[in-house]
Amino acid sequence: MPVFVLLAATYSQGQTVPFSKQFSHRIVTTDSLKEALKQVKYPGFSRDIVSFGLLRSAAFVDGTAKVALAITTSDPTVPATLKADVEQCLRALPGVKEVIIEIAVSAAKAPPQAGQANVGGGKTPSGLKHSVAIASGKGGVGKSTFAVNLACALAQILEKQGRPGRVGLMDCDIYGPSVPLMMGLTGRPEIDGDSLIPLVRHGVKVMSMGFLVDDNTPVVWRGPMIMKTIQQFVQNVKWGELDVLLVDLPPGTGDAQLSLVQTLPLDGAILVTTPQAAATNVARKGGLMFQKVNVPLLGVAENMSWFEDSAGRKQLLFGEGGGALIAESLGTVLLGQVPLYPEIRAGGDCGLPLVVNSPESKPALIFRDIADTLLKRLKV
């Protein structure tokens, strides 16, 4: 039984067992040090430093606990906070007389063109110039639809510039992958050695969990399995030469988001929201998460901004102004407002994104304008 499985145990009287009493009869080992360090959270997050991949080594010799951490941050308070929390955690263990903590800090590069600044300090795959997360605070805001149309718009612009096939789309929504349907892709990716070959459609290279499981097979995974899958999508897929890799994240600020920023150095993130406060309030939290892990915000995209009726009048079904307000509060820009058009939904359902199927429609022009702005911000 793992040493700290008893954290939730109680006395018969209903009182919680103190942490030190649970450990008092056990011998301190390297493994038990690592288990103890799972109680230390990264500042500002609910995730611990061990699952975050920040622990490089831990050892216990003659009463001395020695721990080495490696982090990437531009916040000078983070190393000091971690050192104090780790020391407090280890000194609470019986038998620990002295604590030695080494923290290797790499300075984060905040500007988008520099990019590659995150908590875990991952490495950029060979041939990839820029990677951008497409994120949202909550579900139901059309984030995947936005990501698919933006990817196709980027591919169209780069193809006109003589650079075809240099856009990738990585679907990290492990539990509910919808990108294959929206891109009109089926089948399994081919394998070359230890690597997967992404499927290609509409000029975009695509990898998704939807290619690897049956439609009737639900994915019931815990955090470590999600992290491993995202690592494999980054490191074990032959993306080739890409100017831009868009990463479609699931909603929220959970394991998938944190695993991504730990694995892939991101040049920035785009937040997708609808205008109403129920969406923008949660999107703001997502933006703050990216800022905490030193991922620049490239902008906010407001989706379903209005519906245009048969008389050409705008109907503000979800209110107005939310995207601009959230962009201002996060210190970034509003990239554009995408209207609520039935054709956008229909294009996703049949695997022909609106940008491809109706390239001169109003929404398609907005998507291409956002794509053009993104390329300029990334200096592609």
Phi and psi in degrees as a GROMACS rama.xvg file:
@    title "Ramachandran Plot"
@    xaxis  label "Phi"
@    yaxis  label "Psi"
@TYPE xy
-57.4952  148.179  PRO-2
-56.9896  -40.4181  VAL-3
-105.089  18.7416  PHE-4
-64.2287  -21.8931  VAL-5
-82.8402  10.2756  LEU-6
-56.1074  -34.4341  LEU-7
-93.2823  2.49146  ALA-8
-65.5857  155.121  ALA-9
-133.245  155.197  THR-10
-69.2471  163.272  TYR-11
-62.0061  -25.8747  SER-12
-76.1755  -4.6766  GLN-13
96.4543  3.76822  GLY-14
-86.1783  145.843  GLN-15
-70.8337  137.893  THR-16
-71.9884  123.9  VAL-17
-58.3939  145.422  PRO-18
-57.0167  -44.9559  PHE-19
-65.8251  -32.7728  SER-20
-70.5455  -34.648  LYS-21
-60.6546  -30.7006  GLN-22
-100.456  -7.79542  PHE-23
-62.1978  -28.5977  SER-24
-98.9466  10.911  HIS-25
-110.658  155.973  ARG-26
-91.79  134.808  ILE-27
-73.5256  129.481  VAL-28
-132.889  173.496  THR-29
-60.1304  -42.6822  THR-30
-65.1397  -38.7593  ASP-31
-69.9896  -29.8749  SER-32
-62.4784  -45.386  LEU-33
-62.6984  -40.1067  LYS-34
-63.0154  -41.5529  GLU-35
-62.5923  -38.265  ALA-36
-69.5467  -12.1472  LEU-37
-70.0143  -9.34535  LYS-38
-84.185  -12.1124  GLN-39
-90.9681  118.832  VAL-40
-92.4062  147.594  LYS-41
-67.3358  134.196  TYR-42
-51.1846  123.582  PRO-43
91.4931  -2.2674  GLY-44
-127.792  163.494  PHE-45
-95.0961  2.53333  SER-46
-97.4961  142.733  ARG-47
-85.3834  164.339  ASP-48
-71.1506  -22.8141  ILE-49
-74.0502  -50.5951  VAL-50
-68.8368  -21.731  SER-51
-74.6138  -11.6863  PHE-52
80.5936  21.0595  GLY-53
-90.1682  -17.8255  LEU-54
-80.4279  118.426  LEU-55
-93.7807  -35.3775  ARG-56
-161.805  156.314  SER-57
-149.167  134.94  ALA-58
-147.366  151.572  ALA-59
-133.743  116.075  PHE-60
-138.43  123.757  VAL-61
50.5119  45.3846  ASP-62
84.7001  -1.43434  GLY-63
-107.765  123.444  THR-64
-97.6215  122.426  ALA-65
-118.535  126.54  LYS-66
-130.077  138.174  VAL-67
-121.371  129.585  ALA-68
-119.652  154.725  LEU-69
-135.069  122.092  ALA-70
-133.68  160.205  ILE-71
-122.671  115.815  THR-72
-160.381  153.222  THR-73
-106.812  1.28578  SER-74
-90.5624  112.767  ASP-75
-67.0183  -16.4506  PRO-76
-81.3361  -19.7422  THR-77
-65.374  -50.1908  VAL-78
-58.5554  -41.8275  PRO-79
-65.5312  -40.7195  ALA-80
-64.7998  -44.5283  THR-81
-62.2878  -42.87  LEU-82
-60.4174  -45.1804  LYS-83
-65.446  -41.5287  ALA-84
-68.3146  -41.4255  ASP-85
-64.9424  -42.8855  VAL-86
-63.8468  -43.2267  GLU-87
-62.1541  -40.4657  GLN-88
-63.4028  -46.7196  CYS-89
-74.9497  -35.6463  LEU-90
-68.2201  -17.1737  ARG-91
-76.2273  -11.4385  ALA-92
-83.7071  128.469  LEU-93
-59.7668  136.159  PRO-94
97.2557  -14.1283  GLY-95
-87.9661  113.145  VAL-96
-98.8253  -30.7871  LYS-97
-141.542  146.856  GLU-98
-126.4  127.875  VAL-99
-118.493  122.567  ILE-100
-122.436  124.369  ILE-101
-113.665  127.321  GLU-102
-124.354  114.39  ILE-103
-89.769  120.378  ALA-104
-112.981  124.186  VAL-105
-103.14  132.101  SER-106
-71.3894  133.192  ALA-107
-78.8934  147.658  ALA-108
-104.959  108.247  LYS-109
-75.8345  -37.7495  ALA-110
-60.666  140.733  PRO-111
-55.8844  -37.3278  PRO-112
-69.5945  -25.8853  GLN-113
-79.8701  -45.4082  ALA-114
56.6975  -154.199  GLY-115
47.8183  50.3729  GLN-116
-131.891  113.762  ALA-117
-155.312  175.011  ASN-118
-61.2277  -45.5561  VAL-119
-87.6605  -15.2046  GLY-120
68.2093  42.6699  GLY-121
-69.369  173.419  GLY-122
-107.882  142.447  LYS-123
-74.8683  129.98  THR-124
-59.8774  146.641  PRO-125
-60.4362  133.315  SER-126
92.467  -9.56423  GLY-127
-94.5677  122.726  LEU-128
-88.2546  -46.4785  LYS-129
-140.872  141.126  HIS-130
-128.909  135.045  SER-131
-133.996  128.4  VAL-132
-85.5466  136.433  ALA-133
-106.112  112.215  ILE-134
-130.583  165.091  ALA-135
-150.464  158.646  SER-136
-77.2125  -43.1755  GLY-137
-125.855  165.483  LYS-138
-81.0389  166.957  GLY-139
84.6014  9.75282  GLY-140
-99.2298  2.35745  VAL-141
82.4577  30.127  GLY-142
-63.9022  -46.127  LYS-143
-66.7196  -38.7665  SER-144
-60.9719  -42.7297  THR-145
-62.3226  -45.6912  PHE-146
-61.9423  -42.3464  ALA-147
-64.0566  -47.0697  VAL-148
-69.2429  -35.3615  ASN-149
-65.8584  -41.1415  LEU-150
-61.7115  -43.7152  ALA-151
-66.6221  -37.7711  CYS-152
-65.3028  -41.5115  ALA-153
-61.0845  -43.5023  LEU-154
-62.7885  -39.9526  ALA-155
-63.9646  -43.5707  GLN-156
-65.517  -45.7942  ILE-157
-68.1469  -33.8853  LEU-158
-64.4453  -39.7602  GLU-159
-64.7958  -25.4067  LYS-160
-87.0757  4.34352  GLN-161
84.5324  22.4503  GLY-162
-128.376  68.3557  ARG-163
-73.0549  153.965  PRO-164
69.2528  26.7835  GLY-165
-115.651  27.1838  ARG-166
-125.238  133.813  VAL-167
-120.569  153.294  GLY-168
-134.266  114.061  LEU-169
-105.939  115.282  MET-170
-89.3684  103.872  ASP-171
-97.9538  11.8045  CYS-172
-79.5088  87.7428  ASP-173
-64.8052  -39.3283  ILE-174
-81.3616  -33.2166  TYR-175
-138.14  63.7699  GLY-176
-67.0295  123.493  PRO-177
-118.002  -6.58092  SER-178
-60.9419  -42.0983  VAL-179
-56.3442  -43.1087  PRO-180
-62.5377  -46.913  LEU-181
-68.8259  -28.1535  MET-182
-92.1671  -5.21378  MET-183
71.8049  37.0856  GLY-184
-113.455  137.375  LEU-185
-137.3  169.552  THR-186
95.8025  -177.224  GLY-187
-108.566  146.746  ARG-188
-71.0306  145.588  PRO-189
-74.2671  158.169  GLU-190
-113.943  131.29  ILE-191
-123.33  99.9687  ASP-192
68.1009  -119.695  GLY-193
-99.0196  9.64366  ASP-194
-117.635  151.096  SER-195
-93.3775  145.585  LEU-196
-100.133  118.856  ILE-197
-63.6243  148.511  PRO-198
-78.5683  153.369  LEU-199
-126.875  133.579  VAL-200
-157.16  143.451  ARG-201
56.5571  29.6142  HIS-202
78.6559  10.9364  GLY-203
-118.968  131.966  VAL-204
-83.704  129.924  LYS-205
-129.22  136.546  VAL-206
-132.441  135.718  MET-207
-151.701  150.717  SER-208
-62.4888  -24.3254  MET-209
-63.0932  -20.8549  GLY-210
-79.6377  -17.543  PHE-211
-106.423  -11.1971  LEU-212
-127.241  156.004  VAL-213
-72.151  155.394  ASP-214
-60.6561  -28.9526  ASP-215
-95.0844  9.33065  ASN-216
-107.437  107.712  THR-217
-72.906  145.075  PRO-218
-93.8706  111.756  VAL-219
-116.317  89.159  VAL-220
-125.088  152.97  TRP-221
-93.1381  174.132  ARG-222
-51.2017  -48.8781  GLY-223
-58.9886  -34.9279  PRO-224
-71.3838  -36.4133  MET-225
-62.4655  -45.2229  ILE-226
-60.2776  -42.8001  MET-227
-63.9838  -40.6  LYS-228
-63.6942  -44.3746  THR-229
-63.6656  -40.2371  ILE-230
-59.8612  -41.2257  GLN-231
-69.1828  -37.1101  GLN-232
-63.3048  -31.6212  PHE-233
-81.5369  -46.7564  VAL-234
-97.6543  -23.0635  GLN-235
-118.142  28.2052  ASN-236
-120.48  132.178  VAL-237
-81.9732  82.8663  LYS-238
-72.9272  -24.6291  TRP-239
72.0633  -153.812  GLY-240
-83.3449  117.034  GLU-241
-127.184  135.253  LEU-242
-80.6523  -38.0746  ASP-243
-141.776  131.413  VAL-244
-114.627  115.329  LEU-245
-90.1476  135.729  LEU-246
-116.24  109.422  VAL-247
-83.7436  108.31  ASP-248
-92.2883  152.994  LEU-249
-70.4526  163.414  PRO-250
-66.9244  157.283  PRO-251
100.946  -168.746  GLY-252
-133.861  51.4224  THR-253
-102.332  -148.152  GLY-254
-61.253  -40.5641  ASP-255
-63.1314  -44.0396  ALA-256
-65.0232  -46.5932  GLN-257
-69.3836  -35.2322  LEU-258
-64.9728  -37.8226  SER-259
-65.3503  -49.099  LEU-260
-67.8014  -19.7538  VAL-261
-81.1326  -29.0103  GLN-262
-95.8438  -41.9839  THR-263
-119.093  119.703  LEU-264
-63.7914  114.857  PRO-265
-94.2212  139.603  LEU-266
-81.1294  -14.0502  ASP-267
164.567  178.794  GLY-268
-137.563  146.593  ALA-269
-113.409  128.262  ILE-270
-95.0981  130.604  LEU-271
-107.411  130.494  VAL-272
-146.599  161.607  THR-273
-98.3316  167.663  THR-274
-68.1621  -24.8014  PRO-275
-75.7487  156.869  GLN-276
-61.2533  -32.1464  ALA-277
-59.0752  -29.0001  ALA-278
-93.1375  -43.4958  ALA-279
-68.3444  -34.504  THR-280
-62.6391  -38.2531  ASN-281
-77.9708  -35.4945  VAL-282
-61.2091  -36.2252  ALA-283
-60.1836  -39.8386  ARG-284
-63.4655  -38.8535  LYS-285
-62.7356  -40.405  GLY-286
-64.1106  -40.2695  GLY-287
-64.9805  -34.6782  LEU-288
-61.6423  -46.262  MET-289
-62.8948  -38.0926  PHE-290
-64.9735  -36.749  GLN-291
-65.3384  -30.8179  LYS-292
-101.991  20.0968  VAL-293
64.3111  33.0863  ASN-294
-100.668  117.679  VAL-295
-64.1384  143.03  PRO-296
-88.698  118.205  LEU-297
-83.9055  -15.2881  LEU-298
151.594  174.037  GLY-299
-115.049  134.688  VAL-300
-111.209  123.553  ALA-301
-94.1239  120.036  GLU-302
-104.994  154.451  ASN-303
55.5961  41.9116  MET-304
-65.7149  -34.9948  SER-305
-161.841  164.134  TRP-306
-117.503  132.755  PHE-307
-100.046  117.393  GLU-308
-79.5401  -178.455  ASP-309
-63.4983  -21.1163  SER-310
-90.8037  2.48582  ALA-311
82.8384  11.3588  GLY-312
-89.8491  140.238  ARG-313
-80.0924  126.206  LYS-314
-108.097  116.494  GLN-315
-86.7461  77.8882  LEU-316
-64.9793  -31.2421  LEU-317
-115.015  26.7089  PHE-318
81.8293  -167.025  GLY-319
-150.634  157.534  GLU-320
85.2881  -5.31594  GLY-321
-63.6441  -41.1938  GLY-322
-62.7282  -43.5242  GLY-323
-65.0674  -40.1953  ALA-324
-64.5105  -44.0314  LEU-325
-68.9007  -35.3992  ILE-326
-63.4283  -43.904  ALA-327
-64.4421  -41.9966  GLU-328
-66.8881  -26.772  SER-329
-95.4862  -0.803104  LEU-330
73.4104  30.2611  GLY-331
-127.117  -166.027  THR-332
-115.713  156.657  VAL-333
-87.0865  112.706  LEU-334
-72.7686  -31.3337  LEU-335
168.42  167.803  GLY-336
-121.392  121.164  GLN-337
-100.937  121.699  VAL-338
-72.5593  164.572  PRO-339
-88.138  101.079  LEU-340
-116.147  131.283  TYR-341
-57.3809  -30.1836  PRO-342
-64.2641  -28.6552  GLU-343
-65.7554  -46.9549  ILE-344
-63.1921  -44.6827  ARG-345
-62.2192  -39.7184  ALA-346
-63.1512  -38.5935  GLY-347
-68.5169  -36.415  GLY-348
-67.7602  -29.9704  ASP-349
-104.259  5.24393  CYS-350
78.9838  16.8154  GLY-351
-124.55  88.3777  LEU-352
-53.3759  147.592  PRO-353
-54.3919  -38.5927  LEU-354
-59.2418  -30.3952  VAL-355
-88.3017  -44.4742  VAL-356
-78.8826  -34.3784  ASN-357
-134.395  69.8714  SER-358
-63.6415  -18.3593  PRO-359
-103.123  6.5958  GLU-360
-71.1917  161.486  SER-361
-58.0318  -47.8522  LYS-362
-62.9399  -37.1958  PRO-363
-62.8713  -39.4411  ALA-364
-64.9379  -35.9691  LEU-365
-67.477  -43.6233  ILE-366
-59.6427  -42.4719  PHE-367
-69.0345  -33.4206  ARG-368
-65.6109  -41.2937  ASP-369
-64.6357  -41.8528  ILE-370
-61.679  -41.7897  ALA-371
-64.1217  -41.5603  ASP-372
-62.7071  -41.9823  THR-373
-61.9229  -44.9433  LEU-374
-61.9107  -37.3631  LEU-375
-68.6268  -39.0892  LYS-376
-67.526  -33.2166  ARG-377
-83.7661  -8.44535  LEU-378
59.879  44.0725  LYS-379
